[in-house]
């Protein structure tokens, strides 16, 4: 970072994020994702619908903006992301969201 003349504050922020992420990975036991992957597709789908669906049911934004069939499809597409404290990101996989199966 110094070679590329990155601002000192930004270097510190990046280093703190890397330390946070490494500590999180080091102390984390088997992840929910690993558990999900070990289940059958049917059980995995049911788990995702229930867990992610609960998140969306508790959100006025989702409840007021989308119908139940779209919320069910969204529940299957949500993917947990590790972020630094005070960092918020929303990502939608659009190509999967609008495909009809």
Phi, psi and omega in degrees: 000323178293322179302322180269011177055046177283135179308140183303319180295320179291322176300316181296318179298317179295317179296319179295321178297315180298317178297316178301312182296316179296319179295318179298314180294325182290322184268350183283131174279189184309128187285159176301324180297317179296321178295314179301317182295337180278348180274163173293161181301319181297312178295320179301314179298317180297318179297314180298316179300317183288310183293306182289327177297322178298319178299315182288328178294331180273004182248117177301323180303310181292314184297321182277341188259337189227150175281167185296325181292322178290322178298323177296316178294319178297321180303327181283342185258346181296141181224125181292139178234139176274123181234159175289158176306143180066020178244127183233131180218137175241133182224129178242132177274086188300320182299328180276329185296321187259358177285137176263130181248000000 
